[in-house]
Amino acid sequence: MAVNWLSLAQRALDGPWLQGPLAERLGDELDPAAAERLASAVLAHRPRMPWTEQARFARELAEIPDVVAALAPGNGRGPRVLVSPEWRPVWRWPVPEWTTTEHLAHALDLTPGELAWFADSRGWLRRHRGGPLPHYRHRWLRTRGGVPRLLEAPKPLLAERQRRLLRHLLRAIPTHPAAHGFARGRSVLTFARPHAGKDLVLRFDLEGFFSCIGAARVAGLMRWAGYPGPVATALTGLMVTATPPPVLREAPPPAGPGQVDARRRLLTRLAGTHLAQGAPSSPALANLVAYSLDRRLSALARERGLAYTRYADDIALSGDHATSVPALRRAVSRIARDEGFRIRADKTRVMPSHRRQRLTGLVVNAEPAVARDEYDTLRALLHNCARTGPTEQNRTGHPDFAAHVRGRIAWVAATHPGRGEKLLAQYRAIRWPTPS
């Protein structure tokens, strides 16, 4: 009997370190009975997942008598070992070439133990009930749609490692040209511009965009980039989380009966591993995982003579009135479902040219621009600030009202420089209080 120990080691290291999942992965290489025996023998020898390179682990397995015996055929003779003398990665992009977890830990200024702690490879933190141990701070927000949103902000030490992975790893992997959110050189303006002046604009919303992306999909991307199993697992652990049960129990109730199912789906996704909404690495990583979604929707758009772009969870398609809207909606929903996402039917918008066509806050009936009524509201606010003082107009108690107003002016100026100049002139005429 010939056994490819290198392949078995890869299978073993590529998921949860538990009897059932481990036997299931090994079953891709062995018959079910042998896979169960091998999983039991491996866990008896290694109760915890080893943080080592797969070729080294393959040689270790081949030297464990109980493991070899678990694979021995009926004649009692052990299996012949087939292990490549050297494991050579295939790097598909100019990513950092971390071939072992030791390399990864050194690059992140961590010890191997600290790397295991931050990556939470064995799920310690998701079972913890609170206190200083968890790496994330959690805050529930109510939304206009009625389904609550959970912000999960990593604490400083983990956030800094995620920013390093964003700069050196994630930005080295190309995003699809149709993805405009959180991508260098792209913005809400580039997202909206292809749909300007179209007869028909359709907007779709992806439900729980970040929470739909779990550890398996992230690990698959890391392995495709070239990383061996243990490194891909560690990288994944640094960039995903699972919400602890006490936090899930604090979720606000749904705003109405129509949101009950959506809230239940959200809590189910959050209980498993997912990208945290609030982690520096999550937006770019979500774009990379959604590459296949963008590729398929772009192909659908080309086939039907439409334009397609995506900004985070906002999907836009546009074209002429000859488009069959029901068929297009079904096709988009089917592709999203195939790719592990879900379209929110209640937020789908069909916008013909005789109505206001709005995408990510911009009106696209002609050139993308902030709506005229929003511009007028901001102009009136500046007028009142000059007349009665900024403090009187800061009705929401914004801690830095001047910066807040300046940001709103910049938003208008990004799409309409002329209006931006007029608003900026009003802004400069106001006596803003000195920040304390």
PANU-820303 format. One record per residue (C-alpha): residue number from 1; residue in three letters; z, y, x negated. Coordinates in Angstrom, 1 decimal, padded with zeros to 4 digits. Each point is the difference from the previous one (the first is absolute). Example, Ala and Ser with C-alpha at 12.3 -4.5 7.8 and 13.67 -1.06 7.14 Angstrom:
% residues 2
<1, 'ALA', <007.8, -004.5, -012.3>>
<2, 'SER', <-000.7, 003.4, -001.4>>
This chain:
% residues 436
<1, 'MET', <000.0, 000.0, 000.0>>
<2, 'ALA', <-001.0, 003.4, -001.4>>
<3, 'VAL', <002.0, 003.1, 000.9>>
<4, 'ASN', <-001.0, 003.5, -000.7>>
<5, 'TRP', <003.5, 001.4, -000.8>>
<6, 'LEU', <-001.3, 003.5, -000.5>>
<7, 'SER', <-001.3, 000.0, 003.6>>
<8, 'LEU', <003.2, -001.5, 001.3>>
<9, 'ALA', <002.0, 002.6, -001.8>>
<10, 'GLN', <-002.1, 002.8, 001.5>>
<11, 'ARG', <000.5, -001.5, 003.5>>
<12, 'ALA', <003.7, -000.3, -000.6>>
<13, 'LEU', <000.5, 003.6, -001.1>>
<14, 'ASP', <-002.1, 001.5, 002.7>>
<15, 'GLY', <002.5, 000.3, 002.8>>
<16, 'PRO', <003.6, -000.5, 001.3>>
<17, 'TRP', <002.1, -002.3, -002.1>>
<18, 'LEU', <001.1, -002.3, 002.9>>
<19, 'GLN', <-000.7, -003.7, 000.7>>
<20, 'GLY', <-002.3, 000.5, 003.0>>
<21, 'PRO', <-002.3, 002.8, -001.3>>
<22, 'LEU', <000.0, -001.5, -003.5>>
<23, 'ALA', <-001.1, -003.4, 001.3>>
<24, 'GLU', <-002.6, 001.6, 002.2>>
<25, 'ARG', <-001.5, 001.8, -003.0>>
<26, 'LEU', <000.0, -003.1, -002.2>>
<27, 'GLY', <-001.6, -001.9, 002.8>>
<28, 'ASP', <-003.2, 001.9, -000.8>>
<29, 'GLU', <-000.2, -002.1, -003.2>>
<30, 'LEU', <001.8, -003.2, 001.0>>
<31, 'ASP', <000.5, -002.3, 003.0>>
<32, 'PRO', <002.9, 001.0, 002.3>>
<33, 'ALA', <002.4, -002.6, -001.2>>
<34, 'ALA', <-000.5, 000.8, -003.7>>
<35, 'ALA', <000.3, 003.7, 000.8>>
<36, 'GLU', <003.3, -000.5, 001.7>>
<37, 'ARG', <001.3, -002.1, -003.0>>
<38, 'LEU', <-001.2, 002.5, -002.5>>
<39, 'ALA', <001.5, 003.0, 001.9>>
<40, 'SER', <003.4, -001.8, 000.1>>
<41, 'ALA', <-000.1, -000.8, -003.7>>
<42, 'VAL', <-001.1, 003.5, -001.0>>
<43, 'LEU', <002.8, 001.6, 002.1>>
<44, 'ALA', <002.6, -002.4, -001.5>>
<45, 'HIS', <-001.0, 001.0, -003.5>>
<46, 'ARG', <-000.6, 003.7, 000.8>>
<47, 'PRO', <002.1, 001.1, 003.0>>
<48, 'ARG', <-001.2, 003.6, -000.6>>
<49, 'MET', <-003.6, 001.1, -000.5>>
<50, 'PRO', <-000.8, 000.3, -003.7>>
<51, 'TRP', <-001.1, 003.3, -001.3>>
<52, 'THR', <-002.5, -001.3, -002.5>>
<53, 'GLU', <-003.7, -000.2, -000.6>>
<54, 'GLN', <-001.8, -002.8, 001.8>>
<55, 'ALA', <-001.3, -001.9, -003.1>>
<56, 'ARG', <003.5, -000.1, -001.4>>
<57, 'PHE', <001.4, -001.3, 003.3>>
<58, 'ALA', <-002.8, -002.6, 000.2>>
<59, 'ARG', <001.1, -001.4, -003.3>>
<60, 'GLU', <003.6, 000.0, 001.1>>
<61, 'LEU', <-000.9, -002.0, 003.2>>
<62, 'ALA', <-001.9, -002.5, -002.0>>
<63, 'GLU', <003.1, -000.7, -002.2>>
<64, 'ILE', <002.5, -000.5, 002.9>>
<65, 'PRO', <000.5, -003.8, 000.6>>
<66, 'ASP', <000.9, 000.3, 003.7>>
<67, 'VAL', <-003.1, 002.2, 000.6>>
<68, 'VAL', <-002.3, -002.4, -001.8>>
<69, 'ALA', <001.6, -002.9, 001.9>>
<70, 'ALA', <-000.6, 001.7, 003.3>>
<71, 'LEU', <-003.8, -000.1, -000.8>>
<72, 'ALA', <-000.1, -003.5, -001.4>>
<73, 'PRO', <-002.3, -002.3, 001.8>>
<74, 'GLY', <001.2, -003.5, 001.3>>
<75, 'ASN', <-000.4, -001.6, -003.5>>
<76, 'GLY', <002.9, 002.3, -001.3>>
<77, 'ARG', <-002.2, 001.5, -002.7>>
<78, 'GLY', <000.3, 003.7, -000.3>>
<79, 'PRO', <-002.9, 002.4, 000.7>>
<80, 'ARG', <-002.3, 001.1, -002.8>>
<81, 'VAL', <000.6, 003.7, -000.8>>
<82, 'LEU', <-002.9, 002.5, 000.3>>
<83, 'VAL', <001.2, 003.4, -001.1>>
<84, 'SER', <-002.4, 002.6, -001.5>>
<85, 'PRO', <001.2, 000.9, -003.5>>
<86, 'GLU', <-000.2, 003.7, 000.9>>
<87, 'TRP', <000.1, 001.8, 003.3>>
<88, 'ARG', <-002.4, 002.9, -000.1>>
<89, 'PRO', <000.0, 002.6, 002.8>>
<90, 'VAL', <-003.1, 001.5, 001.6>>
<91, 'TRP', <000.6, 003.8, 000.3>>
<92, 'ARG', <-002.2, 001.4, 002.7>>
<93, 'TRP', <000.9, 003.6, -000.4>>
<94, 'PRO', <001.5, 002.1, -002.9>>
<95, 'VAL', <003.6, -000.8, 001.0>>
<96, 'PRO', <002.9, -000.4, -002.4>>
<97, 'GLU', <-000.3, -003.5, -001.5>>
<98, 'TRP', <003.5, -001.4, 000.7>>
<99, 'THR', <-000.2, -003.7, -000.5>>
<100, 'THR', <003.7, -000.8, 000.2>>
<101, 'THR', <002.9, 001.4, 001.9>>
<102, 'GLU', <001.5, 000.9, -003.3>>
<103, 'HIS', <-003.0, 002.3, -000.7>>
<104, 'LEU', <000.4, 001.5, 003.5>>
<105, 'ALA', <003.7, 000.6, -000.5>>
<106, 'HIS', <-000.6, 001.7, -003.3>>
<107, 'ALA', <-002.7, 002.2, 001.4>>
<108, 'LEU', <002.4, 001.2, 002.7>>
<109, 'ASP', <002.9, 000.4, -002.4>>
<110, 'LEU', <002.0, -002.8, 001.7>>
<111, 'THR', <001.6, -003.2, -001.2>>
<112, 'PRO', <-001.2, -003.2, 001.5>>
<113, 'GLY', <003.2, -000.2, 002.1>>
<114, 'GLU', <-000.5, 003.6, 001.2>>
<115, 'LEU', <-003.6, -000.8, 000.9>>
<116, 'ALA', <001.2, -003.0, 002.1>>
<117, 'TRP', <002.5, 002.2, 001.7>>
<118, 'PHE', <-002.4, 002.8, 000.9>>
<119, 'ALA', <-002.7, -002.5, 001.1>>
<120, 'ASP', <002.6, -001.8, 002.1>>
<121, 'SER', <-001.8, -003.3, -000.6>>
<122, 'ARG', <002.6, -002.0, 001.8>>
<123, 'GLY', <000.7, 002.3, 002.9>>
<124, 'TRP', <003.6, 001.0, -000.9>>
<125, 'LEU', <-000.3, 003.5, 001.3>>
<126, 'ARG', <-001.6, -000.7, 003.3>>
<127, 'ARG', <003.0, -002.1, 000.9>>
<128, 'HIS', <002.5, 002.7, -001.2>>
<129, 'ARG', <001.8, 001.8, 002.8>>
<130, 'GLY', <000.1, 003.5, -001.6>>
<131, 'GLY', <001.8, 001.9, -002.7>>
<132, 'PRO', <-001.5, 001.1, -003.4>>
<133, 'LEU', <-002.0, -003.1, -000.7>>
<134, 'PRO', <-003.2, 000.3, 002.0>>
<135, 'HIS', <-002.9, 001.9, -001.7>>
<136, 'TYR', <-001.1, 001.9, 003.1>>
<137, 'ARG', <001.5, 002.6, 002.3>>
<138, 'HIS', <-001.0, -000.4, 003.7>>
<139, 'ARG', <-000.5, 002.6, 002.7>>
<140, 'TRP', <-001.4, -000.6, 003.5>>
<141, 'LEU', <-002.2, 002.7, 001.6>>
<142, 'ARG', <-001.0, 000.4, 003.6>>
<143, 'THR', <-003.7, 000.6, 000.5>>
<144, 'ARG', <-002.1, 001.6, 002.7>>
<145, 'GLY', <-001.6, -003.4, 000.7>>
<146, 'GLY', <003.3, -001.5, 000.9>>
<147, 'VAL', <000.1, -002.7, -002.7>>
<148, 'PRO', <002.7, 000.8, -002.7>>
<149, 'ARG', <-001.0, 000.4, -003.6>>
<150, 'LEU', <002.1, -001.1, -003.0>>
<151, 'LEU', <000.0, 002.0, -003.2>>
<152, 'GLU', <001.0, -002.2, -003.0>>
<153, 'ALA', <000.5, 002.2, -003.1>>
<154, 'PRO', <000.6, -001.8, -003.3>>
<155, 'LYS', <002.9, 001.2, -002.1>>
<156, 'PRO', <-000.9, 001.9, -003.1>>
<157, 'LEU', <-000.1, -002.9, -002.5>>
<158, 'LEU', <-002.3, -002.1, 002.1>>
<159, 'ALA', <-002.1, 003.0, 001.1>>
<160, 'GLU', <-000.6, 000.9, -003.7>>
<161, 'ARG', <-001.3, -003.6, -000.7>>
<162, 'GLN', <-002.2, 000.2, 003.1>>
<163, 'ARG', <-001.5, 003.3, -001.2>>
<164, 'ARG', <-000.8, -001.6, -003.3>>
<165, 'LEU', <-001.8, -002.9, 001.7>>
<166, 'LEU', <-001.9, 002.6, 002.1>>
<167, 'ARG', <-001.1, 001.9, -003.1>>
<168, 'HIS', <-000.9, -002.9, -002.3>>
<169, 'LEU', <-000.8, -002.9, 002.3>>
<170, 'LEU', <-001.0, 001.0, 003.5>>
<171, 'ARG', <-002.2, 003.0, -000.9>>
<172, 'ALA', <-001.9, -002.3, -002.4>>
<173, 'ILE', <-001.2, -002.1, 003.0>>
<174, 'PRO', <-002.8, 001.7, 002.0>>
<175, 'THR', <000.4, 000.8, 003.7>>
<176, 'HIS', <-002.8, -000.2, 002.5>>
<177, 'PRO', <-002.1, 003.1, 000.3>>
<178, 'ALA', <000.9, 000.2, 003.7>>
<179, 'ALA', <003.7, 000.3, -000.7>>
<180, 'HIS', <001.0, 003.7, -000.1>>
<181, 'GLY', <003.8, -000.1, 000.3>>
<182, 'PHE', <002.1, 000.2, -003.2>>
<183, 'ALA', <-003.1, -000.3, -002.2>>
<184, 'ARG', <-000.9, 002.3, -002.8>>
<185, 'GLY', <-002.7, 002.6, 000.8>>
<186, 'ARG', <000.2, -000.8, 003.8>>
<187, 'SER', <001.9, 001.6, 002.8>>
<188, 'VAL', <000.1, 000.4, 003.8>>
<189, 'LEU', <-002.9, 002.4, -000.5>>
<190, 'THR', <-002.2, -002.7, -001.6>>
<191, 'PHE', <001.2, -002.5, 002.6>>
<192, 'ALA', <-001.1, 002.3, 002.9>>
<193, 'ARG', <-003.2, 001.5, -001.5>>
<194, 'PRO', <-002.4, -003.0, 000.6>>
<195, 'HIS', <000.8, 000.2, 003.7>>
<196, 'ALA', <-000.7, 003.7, 000.5>>
<197, 'GLY', <-002.6, 000.9, 002.6>>
<198, 'LYS', <-000.4, -003.5, 001.3>>
<199, 'ASP', <-000.8, -000.8, 003.6>>
<200, 'LEU', <002.8, -002.5, 000.2>>
<201, 'VAL', <003.2, -000.5, -002.0>>
<202, 'LEU', <002.4, -002.9, 000.4>>
<203, 'ARG', <003.5, -000.1, -001.5>>
<204, 'PHE', <002.0, -003.2, -000.4>>
<205, 'ASP', <003.6, -000.3, -001.2>>
<206, 'LEU', <001.4, -003.0, -001.9>>
<207, 'GLU', <003.4, -001.1, 001.2>>
<208, 'GLY', <002.7, -000.1, -002.6>>
<209, 'PHE', <-002.4, 000.4, -002.9>>
<210, 'PHE', <002.5, -000.5, -002.9>>
<211, 'SER', <002.1, -002.6, 001.7>>
<212, 'CYS', <-003.0, -002.2, 000.6>>
<213, 'ILE', <-000.5, -000.5, -003.7>>
<214, 'GLY', <002.3, -002.7, -001.4>>
<215, 'ALA', <000.8, -001.6, -003.3>>
<216, 'ALA', <-002.7, -002.6, 000.2>>
<217, 'ARG', <-002.8, 002.5, 000.3>>
<218, 'VAL', <001.4, 002.1, -002.9>>
<219, 'ALA', <000.5, -003.0, -002.2>>
<220, 'GLY', <-003.5, -001.1, 000.8>>
<221, 'LEU', <-001.3, 003.4, -001.2>>
<222, 'MET', <002.1, -000.2, -003.2>>
<223, 'ARG', <-001.3, -003.5, -000.8>>
<224, 'TRP', <-003.6, 001.1, 000.7>>
<225, 'ALA', <000.6, 002.9, -002.5>>
<226, 'GLY', <000.7, -002.7, -002.6>>
<227, 'TYR', <003.8, -000.4, -000.1>>
<228, 'PRO', <001.5, -003.5, -000.3>>
<229, 'GLY', <002.3, -001.2, 002.8>>
<230, 'PRO', <003.4, 001.1, -001.3>>
<231, 'VAL', <-001.3, 003.5, -000.9>>
<232, 'ALA', <-001.8, 000.4, 003.3>>
<233, 'THR', <003.2, -001.1, 001.8>>
<234, 'ALA', <002.1, 002.5, -001.9>>
<235, 'LEU', <-002.4, 002.8, 000.6>>
<236, 'THR', <-000.1, -000.8, 003.7>>
<237, 'GLY', <003.8, 000.0, 000.1>>
<238, 'LEU', <000.1, 003.4, -001.5>>
<239, 'MET', <-002.3, 001.5, 002.7>>
<240, 'VAL', <001.1, -001.8, 003.2>>
<241, 'THR', <003.3, -000.3, 001.9>>
<242, 'ALA', <001.5, -001.7, 003.0>>
<243, 'THR', <002.2, 002.1, 002.3>>
<244, 'PRO', <003.6, -001.4, 000.3>>
<245, 'PRO', <001.1, -001.1, 003.4>>
<246, 'PRO', <002.7, 002.7, 000.4>>
<247, 'VAL', <-002.8, 002.7, -000.3>>
<248, 'LEU', <-002.2, -001.8, 002.5>>
<249, 'ARG', <002.9, 000.0, 002.5>>
<250, 'GLU', <000.2, 003.8, -000.2>>
<251, 'ALA', <-003.6, 000.5, 001.1>>
<252, 'PRO', <-000.3, 002.5, 002.9>>
<253, 'PRO', <-000.9, -001.5, 003.4>>
<254, 'PRO', <-003.6, 000.3, 001.2>>
<255, 'ALA', <-000.8, 003.2, 001.9>>
<256, 'GLY', <-001.5, -001.9, 002.9>>
<257, 'PRO', <-001.0, -003.5, 001.2>>
<258, 'GLY', <-003.4, 000.4, -001.6>>
<259, 'GLN', <001.5, 000.1, -003.5>>
<260, 'VAL', <002.2, -003.1, 000.3>>
<261, 'ASP', <-002.5, -002.4, -001.5>>
<262, 'ALA', <-001.1, 002.4, -002.7>>
<263, 'ARG', <003.6, 000.5, -001.1>>
<264, 'ARG', <000.7, -003.7, 000.0>>
<265, 'ARG', <-003.1, -000.6, -002.2>>
<266, 'LEU', <001.2, 002.8, -002.4>>
<267, 'LEU', <003.4, -001.5, -000.4>>
<268, 'THR', <-001.5, -003.5, -000.7>>
<269, 'ARG', <-002.2, 001.5, -002.7>>
<270, 'LEU', <002.8, 001.9, -001.6>>
<271, 'ALA', <002.2, -003.1, -000.1>>
<272, 'GLY', <-002.5, -001.6, -002.3>>
<273, 'THR', <-001.3, 001.4, -003.3>>
<274, 'HIS', <-002.1, 003.2, 000.4>>
<275, 'LEU', <-001.0, 003.2, -001.6>>
<276, 'ALA', <002.7, 002.6, 000.4>>
<277, 'GLN', <-001.1, 003.3, 001.7>>
<278, 'GLY', <001.6, 002.3, -002.5>>
<279, 'ALA', <-000.7, -001.8, -003.3>>
<280, 'PRO', <-002.3, 001.8, -002.5>>
<281, 'SER', <-002.1, -003.1, -000.5>>
<282, 'SER', <-000.6, -000.9, 003.7>>
<283, 'PRO', <-002.8, 002.4, 001.0>>
<284, 'ALA', <-002.3, -001.0, -002.9>>
<285, 'LEU', <000.9, -003.6, 000.3>>
<286, 'ALA', <-000.8, 000.0, 003.7>>
<287, 'ASN', <-003.4, 001.4, -000.7>>
<288, 'LEU', <-000.7, -002.7, -002.5>>
<289, 'VAL', <001.1, -002.8, 002.3>>
<290, 'ALA', <-002.1, 001.5, 002.8>>
<291, 'TYR', <-003.2, -000.1, -002.2>>
<292, 'SER', <-001.3, -002.9, 002.0>>
<293, 'LEU', <000.6, 001.8, 003.3>>
<294, 'ASP', <-001.9, 003.0, -001.3>>
<295, 'ARG', <-002.8, -002.1, -001.3>>
<296, 'ARG', <-000.5, -001.8, 003.3>>
<297, 'LEU', <000.3, 003.1, 002.2>>
<298, 'SER', <-002.4, 001.9, -002.3>>
<299, 'ALA', <-002.5, -002.9, 000.5>>
<300, 'LEU', <000.5, 000.2, 003.7>>
<301, 'ALA', <-000.6, 003.7, 000.0>>
<302, 'ARG', <-003.2, -000.3, -002.1>>
<303, 'GLU', <-001.3, -002.7, 002.3>>
<304, 'ARG', <000.4, 002.3, 003.0>>
<305, 'GLY', <-001.1, 003.2, -001.7>>
<306, 'LEU', <003.5, 001.5, 000.0>>
<307, 'ALA', <002.2, 001.8, -002.5>>
<308, 'TYR', <003.4, -001.5, -000.9>>
<309, 'THR', <003.1, 001.3, -001.8>>
<310, 'ARG', <003.7, -000.9, -000.1>>
<311, 'TYR', <003.0, 002.2, -000.8>>
<312, 'ALA', <003.0, -002.3, -000.3>>
<313, 'ASP', <000.4, -001.4, 003.5>>
<314, 'ASP', <-002.6, 002.2, 001.6>>
<315, 'ILE', <-003.5, -001.5, 000.4>>
<316, 'ALA', <-003.0, 002.2, 001.0>>
<317, 'LEU', <-003.5, -001.0, 001.0>>
<318, 'SER', <-002.7, 002.4, 001.3>>
<319, 'GLY', <-003.6, 000.0, 001.0>>
<320, 'ASP', <-002.2, 000.7, 003.0>>
<321, 'HIS', <000.5, -000.7, 003.7>>
<322, 'ALA', <-002.2, -003.2, -000.2>>
<323, 'THR', <003.0, -001.8, -001.5>>
<324, 'SER', <001.6, -002.7, 002.3>>
<325, 'VAL', <003.6, 001.1, 000.0>>
<326, 'PRO', <001.5, -003.1, 001.6>>
<327, 'ALA', <-001.8, -002.3, -002.5>>
<328, 'LEU', <001.0, 002.2, -002.9>>
<329, 'ARG', <003.6, 000.0, 001.0>>
<330, 'ARG', <000.0, -003.8, 000.3>>
<331, 'ALA', <-001.6, -000.4, -003.4>>
<332, 'VAL', <002.4, 002.4, -001.7>>
<333, 'SER', <003.0, -001.8, 001.6>>
<334, 'ARG', <-001.3, -003.4, -001.1>>
<335, 'ILE', <-000.6, 001.1, -003.6>>
<336, 'ALA', <003.5, 001.6, -000.2>>
<337, 'ARG', <001.6, -003.1, 001.4>>
<338, 'ASP', <-001.9, -002.2, -002.5>>
<339, 'GLU', <001.3, 002.2, -002.8>>
<340, 'GLY', <003.6, -000.2, 001.1>>
<341, 'PHE', <000.2, 003.3, 001.9>>
<342, 'ARG', <000.2, 001.0, 003.6>>
<343, 'ILE', <-001.7, 002.9, 001.8>>
<344, 'ARG', <002.3, 002.1, 002.3>>
<345, 'ALA', <-002.0, 000.0, 003.3>>
<346, 'ASP', <002.1, 002.9, 001.3>>
<347, 'LYS', <-001.0, 002.3, -002.9>>
<348, 'THR', <-003.7, -000.8, 000.0>>
<349, 'ARG', <-002.0, 003.2, 000.8>>
<350, 'VAL', <-003.7, 000.3, 001.1>>
<351, 'MET', <-001.1, 003.6, -000.5>>
<352, 'PRO', <-003.5, 001.1, 001.1>>
<353, 'SER', <-001.4, 003.3, -001.3>>
<354, 'HIS', <000.7, 002.0, 003.2>>
<355, 'ARG', <003.8, -000.5, -000.6>>
<356, 'ARG', <002.2, 000.9, -003.0>>
<357, 'GLN', <-000.5, -002.6, -002.7>>
<358, 'ARG', <003.1, -000.1, -002.1>>
<359, 'LEU', <000.8, -002.1, -003.1>>
<360, 'THR', <003.2, 000.3, -002.1>>
<361, 'GLY', <000.7, 003.5, 001.4>>
<362, 'LEU', <-003.6, 001.3, -000.6>>
<363, 'VAL', <-002.6, 000.8, 002.7>>
<364, 'VAL', <-003.3, -001.5, -001.1>>
<365, 'ASN', <-002.4, 001.2, 002.8>>
<366, 'ALA', <-001.6, 002.2, -002.6>>
<367, 'GLU', <001.3, 000.3, -003.5>>
<368, 'PRO', <003.5, -001.5, -000.4>>
<369, 'ALA', <002.6, 002.7, 000.6>>
<370, 'VAL', <003.5, 000.6, 001.3>>
<371, 'ALA', <-000.1, 000.6, 003.8>>
<372, 'ARG', <-000.4, 003.7, 001.0>>
<373, 'ASP', <003.2, -000.1, 002.1>>
<374, 'GLU', <002.0, -001.2, -003.0>>
<375, 'TYR', <-001.4, 002.8, -002.1>>
<376, 'ASP', <000.8, 002.5, 002.7>>
<377, 'THR', <003.6, -001.4, 000.3>>
<378, 'LEU', <000.5, 000.4, -003.8>>
<379, 'ARG', <-001.5, 003.5, 000.1>>
<380, 'ALA', <002.5, 001.0, 002.8>>
<381, 'LEU', <002.9, -001.5, -002.0>>
<382, 'LEU', <-000.9, 002.1, -003.0>>
<383, 'HIS', <-000.3, 003.1, 002.1>>
<384, 'ASN', <003.5, -000.6, 001.5>>
<385, 'CYS', <001.4, -000.7, -003.4>>
<386, 'ALA', <-001.2, 003.4, -001.2>>
<387, 'ARG', <001.4, 001.7, 003.2>>
<388, 'THR', <003.4, -001.6, 000.4>>
<389, 'GLY', <000.5, -001.8, -003.3>>
<390, 'PRO', <-000.5, -003.6, -001.1>>
<391, 'THR', <003.6, -001.1, 000.9>>
<392, 'GLU', <-000.5, 000.8, 003.7>>
<393, 'GLN', <-003.2, -002.2, 000.0>>
<394, 'ASN', <001.5, -003.0, -001.8>>
<395, 'ARG', <001.1, -001.6, 003.2>>
<396, 'THR', <000.0, -003.5, -001.4>>
<397, 'GLY', <002.3, 001.0, -002.9>>
<398, 'HIS', <-002.4, -001.0, -002.7>>
<399, 'PRO', <001.9, 000.2, -003.4>>
<400, 'ASP', <-003.0, 001.6, -001.7>>
<401, 'PHE', <-001.8, 001.8, 002.7>>
<402, 'ALA', <-002.2, 002.0, -002.3>>
<403, 'ALA', <-001.4, -003.1, -001.7>>
<404, 'HIS', <-000.4, -001.7, 003.3>>
<405, 'VAL', <-002.2, 002.9, 001.3>>
<406, 'ARG', <-001.9, 000.2, -003.3>>
<407, 'GLY', <-000.8, -003.7, 000.4>>
<408, 'ARG', <-001.4, 000.5, 003.5>>
<409, 'ILE', <-002.2, 002.8, -001.3>>
<410, 'ALA', <-001.3, -002.2, -002.8>>
<411, 'TRP', <-000.8, -002.7, 002.6>>
<412, 'VAL', <-002.2, 002.6, 001.9>>
<413, 'ALA', <-001.6, 001.3, -003.2>>
<414, 'ALA', <-001.0, -003.5, -001.1>>
<415, 'THR', <-002.6, -000.1, 002.7>>
<416, 'HIS', <-000.6, 003.7, 000.8>>
<417, 'PRO', <000.5, 002.2, -003.0>>
<418, 'GLY', <-000.7, 003.2, 001.9>>
<419, 'ARG', <002.8, -000.6, 002.5>>
<420, 'GLY', <002.2, -001.1, -002.8>>
<421, 'GLU', <-000.5, 003.4, -001.7>>
<422, 'LYS', <000.9, 001.9, 003.1>>
<423, 'LEU', <003.2, -002.0, 000.5>>
<424, 'LEU', <000.9, 000.4, -003.6>>
<425, 'ALA', <-000.3, 003.7, 000.2>>
<426, 'GLN', <002.4, 000.0, 003.0>>
<427, 'TYR', <002.4, -002.3, -002.0>>
<428, 'ARG', <000.1, 002.4, -002.9>>
<429, 'ALA', <000.9, 002.9, 002.2>>
<430, 'ILE', <003.2, -001.7, 001.2>>
<431, 'ARG', <003.3, 000.6, -001.7>>
<432, 'TRP', <001.2, -003.5, -000.7>>
<433, 'PRO', <003.7, -000.5, -000.7>>
<434, 'THR', <000.8, -001.0, -003.6>>
<435, 'PRO', <000.8, -003.8, -000.2>>
<436, 'SER', <003.7, -000.6, -000.6>>
